[in-house]
Amino acid sequence: MLGITSYGAYVPKYRLSAETVAQVWGKRGGKEERSVANYDEDSLTMAVEAAWDCLSPEVRAGVKSLFFASTTSPYREKQCASIVAGALDLPNDISTVDFANSLRAGSNALKLALDSVKLAGGQALVTAADCRLGYPQTPQEMGFGDAGAAISVGSSGVIAELEASHTVSDDITDVWRKSDDEFVRSWEDRWVITYGYEKNIRAAVSGLLKATGHKPADFSKVVMYAPDARSHDALAKALGFEKTQVQDSLLSKAGNSGAAHAILMLAGALEQSAPGDRILFVTYGDGADAFSFKVTEDINKVKRPLGLKGNLASRKPLSSYGKYLTFRNLIEQPEEFVRAFPSATVMWRSRKWALRCHGSKCRKCGTVAFPIQRICFECHSRDDFDEVRLSDKKGKVFTFSIDNLAGTPDAPVVQTVLESEEGNARVYCLMTDCESTEVKVGMPVELTFRRFHEMGGFVNYYWKCRPVRG
């Protein structure tokens, strides 16, 4: 049996409402809101978050490949999948691949993952995330949303068996972005919808139904990429699906998350599925991919730490439209204080604790230290320790300070020392996704992988803490 073995979701905590945008541009605001990545988040960090939500001990033990899909990768020439794998503390002997340049990158990665499992066995982990920008005062600005999603596939412990798939490729210039473009471009709406979205989705779904012999009524849930709510509803109806079958597009709750959008919807569908349900999964971008999955009894064994539902519920409104512009670096920021120049060599040498978040646990007295220490500060034994992973451990604030002078898009900066549940190890780190007035000693926190700064021509990632979500 081949199919999906686990799923995960990540929607940033902050939300920008249509009403807030309307206060600036003078347009009537609706009830819609979109998710907004914090200033220290990007597509890579959101992919890591979604993957943590997806990884179970069973999946982690069998991962042989990891795929990262995004149209907004932080690098044009450096593999991001390897960074994601490192942050997840996966073994070095796995295959890592990046997928880009298409909104269908996520389903392209899913197809290759299924093929790789069929050939080599094990588990394949697909991560997808996007943080796209729309021109100000356009429907794209409010329609786009930042999010990540993850799917693992394998041949054992399958919760949704793959029945069939069908692919359509189409070279159509409808929505695009050149290598030097900051904002997404698109052609005339009617052209995009009629000759791009509708034509290709119809072809992919028709091909799948023909191959399987299924009818529209055979599917319990229809997960279909959605550029906008009106086109999504109209096409679903034209294809013969009832409203009760169609999965929530998330457009009014989180927005269109690009390469991650359809997979995020699929995570939502799996979250609500029961054994025997048949799911139609369709993505779009330079063509279309259609999959048919049938949910198995093992769906009842899956327990999500947070899941899509928990991510959507754990939200905080952005205080202003200006805050959104600041987070996306669309308005000029004051110069940061002078830092020590970063070193690629030092980053490589410290990768076990800086990227993988490993601490050292003394074999003699059991003391856990972070960063990794060669000499135990309790019993003074030398080079006698085991490395332990701290990134998936909860903790609590041991002490903190508030810096009102540090240059940051989200001042003030909260500096904390947290006490990890792993051996009560003390970890110094910055706190994110919080209000400084909410922080207190003993506050439950969890570690999160974030964008630290961009100097020396490369992006420096590191671990921060945040209040426990959910």
N, C-alpha and C positions, 0 to 999 in steps of 0.2 A: 504493500500500500504506500502510495506517494502523496504527500500533501503538506498542509500547514500544521505545525506542531505547537506554535505559540505566537503571540502577537503583543504589541506594545504601542503606546501612544505618548506623545508629549505636546502639550499646548502651553505656551508661556503664561505666566500668571497675569500679566497686564493686558487690559482690554481698552480699545479706543472705540468710543460709541459714535454713531452717526450724528447724534445731537451735539457732541463736543466739536466735531468737525464743522457742523452747521454754524456754530457760534462764530467761527472764523471766516468762513467763505460765504455766509449769508444764505445758504441753501437750506431748505427744509430738512430737518433731521428725522429719521425713522427710528425704529426699535432695534435696528441691526447694530452689531458690534463686531470688531475684528480683533484677533489676538496680535500682540506686539511683543517681539523679542526685546529683552532688556539690552542695554548698551553693551553688556559684556557677553552677549549671546550671538551666535551665527548658526549657519546650517550645520556645521560640524558638531557644535556643542549640543544642538537640539537632537541630532541623530544619536549622540551618546546617551542622552536622557531617555529617548524612546527605546533604545536597545536595553538599557537597564530595566525598563518596565517589562520588556519581553523575555529577558533571560531568566530561566529557571535553572536549578542545579542540573537537571537532566539535559537541558539544551546546551548549557555551558560545557558540560563534559564531552559532548559530541561534535562541537563546532569545528568544521574543517575549512570553512571559507566564510568571508565577510565581504559584503558588497555595500558601497556607499553611493547613493543616487541623489543628485542635486543639480539645479541649474545655477545655483549661487555659491559654488564652492569657493572657499577662501583662497585657494591656490589654483593657478593655471598650469603650473609645472611642479607638482609635488603631490604624491598620492595621499589623499585624505583618509581612505579606508584603513591605512596602516596606523594613522593617528587614532582613529576610532577604536581599532582593535587594541592599541596600547592602553587607552583610557579605560577600556573594559577589562583590562588585565587578561586578555586571551593569549594563548600560546603563540610563540613566534613562528611555529611551523604550520601556519594556516595560509590559505590563498586569500589575497586581498585585491579587490578590483574597484575602480571608480567608474561611475556612469554619469554622463552629463549631456548638455546641449539639447535636451528634449523634455517636455512635460511628461513624456512616457518613459523617462529614465527609470522610474521606480518599478514599473511592470516589466521593462526590459531586464532589469536586475532579477526580478522574481522568476522570469522564464529561464534565465541562465542558472539561477540557484536550483530550480527544479531539475534541470538537465544535469547539473553537476552531481546532485544527490543520486539521480538515476544511474549515473556512471560510476561514482566513487563511494556512495553511501555517506553515512554521517549526517551532520546537520549543517545547513547553510543559513547564515543570518543576513537578511536584507534590511538595510537602514536607508531611510529617505527623509530629506528635510529641505525646506526652502525658506528664504527670507527675501522676497522680491519687492522691488520698489515700483510704484505707479506714479505717473506725473501728478503733481498737486492739482486739485480741482477736477480730477477725472474720476469716473466710476472705478477705475483700477485702484486708486489710492485707498478707497474704502473697501473695495471688493477683495483685495489681497489680504492674506493672513499668514502669520508665521507659525510653523508647527513642524513636528517630526513624527515619523511612524516607523515601526519595525515589524517584520514578519520572519519567523524561522520556519524552515521546511526540512522535512526528513522522511524516512521510510518507516519509523516506529514512533509510537506515541502520537499518531496523527489525529488531530481534532477536526480537520476538514480535508477530505480526500479529493484530489484532483481527478475530475472525470474527463475533461477535454479542454483544449484551448484553440483559439483561432486568431490570426494576426493579419492586419492590413497595413501596408506601408504607403505613404502618400507624400510627395514632395509639394507641399502647399505653403506659401508664405502668408501665414495668417497672424500669428503671434511670434515675435522674435526679439532677440537682443544681440547686437554685435559685441565683439570682444571689448570694445571701449565704451559701450553704452552703460549708463547708470540706471536708466529707467527702461521698463519693458515697452516695446513698440507693438502696434497692432494695426491691421488694415480695417477697412470699413466693416462695421458690426454685422451687417446682413451677409456679406461675403464670408466672414469668419464662421458664422453659425451655419449657414446653408451649405456651403461647399467644403467646409472644413469639419466642424463638429458633427453635424447631423449626418452628412454623407458617410463619413468614416465609421461612426458608431453604428449606424444602420448596417453597413457592410460587415463589420466584425461580429455583431450579434446574429445577423442572418446566417453567416458562415458557421458560427458555433451551433446554432439551432439545427442547421442542416446536417452537421456532422454527428450530433448527438441524438437527433430525433425528438428533442424536447420541444415543448410548447411554452409560451409565456406563462401560462398558469401553473407550470411545474415548479416554478421558482418561488421559494418563500420570501427571499430577500433579493432585491436588485440594487447592487452597488455600482453606480455609474458616475463617472467624472462629470463635474458640473461647472461650466464657465459662469453661469448666472442662473438664478432660480427659475426664471420664466422659460428659458430654453431647456433646462433640465426637465421640468414638469411636462412641457409640451412634447419633447422627444420620448419620454417614458410612456406617455399616453398613446402616441403614434405607433410605438412598438408593441402595444397591446398589454401593457402592464397597468395594474390597478394602483391607486395611491397607497393602499395598505402594503403593497409589496415593495415600494420604493424606499430605500434607506435615506435618512435625513442627510441632506447635502452639506450641512454644517456652515453654509454660507452666511447665515444670520447670526451664528454663534462664534465662529472663529475666522471665517473668510476662506478664500481659495488659497491653499497652501502649496500650489505648484506640483512638483514631482511627488510630494508626499500626500497630496490631497485625496486621491482615490484609495490609497492604502490606509489612510487615517479613517476614511469612511468604512473600509473593510474591517478595521479593528472594532469600530462601533457596531457593525453587523454581527461579528463573532461574539461580541460581548452580550448580545441579546438572543443568540441562537440556541436552539435545542436540537438534540439528536434527530437526524432524519431531514432537517432543513436543507434545501438546496439553494446555493448562493450563486447568482450571476455577478461576476466582477468584471467591469469594463473600464478601461483607461483610454485617454486620448492625448495626442501630440504627434504631429507628423505621421498620422495614421492612427490605428487603434488596436488594442489587445483585449480579447475577451476570454474569460476563464469560467468554467463551471466547477464548483466545489460542492461536495455533499458532507454535511456535518456528521460526525461519528459520536459514539457514546463517551469518548474521552474528553469531549468538550466540558463535561461536568467536573473534570479533575483540574481544570485550569483555574488558578486563583491569581488575579491581577493585584499587584501592590497598589496601584492607583487607577490605571486604565483610562479610557477616554472619558467616561462619565466623571471620574474623580478629577481629571484635569480640567474639564469644563466647569465643574463646580468650584474648584479652587481658583478664584479670580479676584482681581483688584482693578478698579477703573483707573485709567491714567488721569492725572489731575488736569491736564491741558493738552491741546494740540501742539503747543510749543515743546512739551516734554517728548512727544513722539518725534518731532523734528530733531531734537537733541539726541535721542537714542539712535536715530538713523544717520547721524552726522550730516544732516542737511543744512544746518546753520553753523557758522564758524564757532569753534570752541576756543577758550583761552588755552595758551600753551601750557603743557604739563611741566611740572617741576623736573629739573635735570635728574636723570636716572643713570645708574651705571650702565654702560653700553652692553647689550646682551651678547652672549657668545654661543654659537652653534655647538662648539665643542663642549662647553659646560652643560648645555641642555642635553647632549648625548650622554655625558657621564652621569648626570643626575636623573636619567629617564626612569629608573626603577622607582624612585619616590616622587619625582615631580610629575611624571606622566601616569605611571601605574598606581601611585599613591600607596606604596609599600612602606611599612614600618619594620623595625627590627625587634624580635622577641628573644630575649636572652634565654638560652637553653638551661642555664643554671638557676636563675632566680625568677624567670618568667616576666621580667620587666619589659614593657613595650615602649619603644621610643620612636618619635618621628621628628625630623627625617631619620633615615637609617644611620645608626651609630655603630662604629666598629668597637668602641669600648663602652660597656654597660656602666651607666652612672650610679647604679646601686651596688653591684658586687664587683665592678671593675674588671670583669672577665674580658678578654680580647678576642675578637673575631670568632665568637662562639654564639651565633644567633641564627634564627630562622626568619625569613621574610614573611610578613603577614599583610593581607590586603585590608586597608582601612576604608576604601571608597564606598563600600556597601554597608558600612556600619553607622548606626545612629550615634548621637552624642548629646551633650548638653553644654550650655555656655558656662565656662568656669570663671572667666572674667572678661571684661570688654572696655574699650574706650571709644570715644566719638571724636573724629577729626573733622573740624569744620573748615579747614584751610586746604585740604588736599584737592588737587584739580581733578574733577570727575564730573561726568554728565548727570550724575545722580547723587549730589552732595546732601548731607555729610557722609563721610565714609565711616562705617562701623568696623573696628578692628577687634577681633575676638581671639581668645584662647579657649578652644573647646576641649571637653574631656570625652574621649571616645569610649564606647562600650567595649572596645577591644583592649582589655588590660588597663583601662583608665588612662590611656595614652593622651598626652597633652599635645594639641595641634594648633599652631598659630595660623590664622587665616582671616581674610576679609569676609564680611557678611554681605549678601546680596538679596534682592527680592524682599526687602523689608523696610519698615519705617524705623528710624533711629529711636523714636519714642516708645516703640514696642519692645525693645531689647531689654532683657533682664537676666540676672544670674540664675542659672538652673533651667533656662529656656531650652526646650528640645530642638535640636537642629540636625541637619543631614548635610553631607558633602555633595557638591555639585561641580561639574567640570565647566570652566568658563574661559572666555577670551580675556587674557590679563592685560597685555598691551601689544602694540605693533611697532617695534623698533628694530633697527638693523636690517630692514628689508624682509623680515619674516614675522609671522604671528606667534606670539608666545601665549600658550595655554597653561592654566594652573588650576588648582582646586580652591574653591571658596566654600562657605557654608551658607545655609539659608534655613529659615523656619521650616519645620516639617510640614509638607503639603498634605492636605486631606486629614 
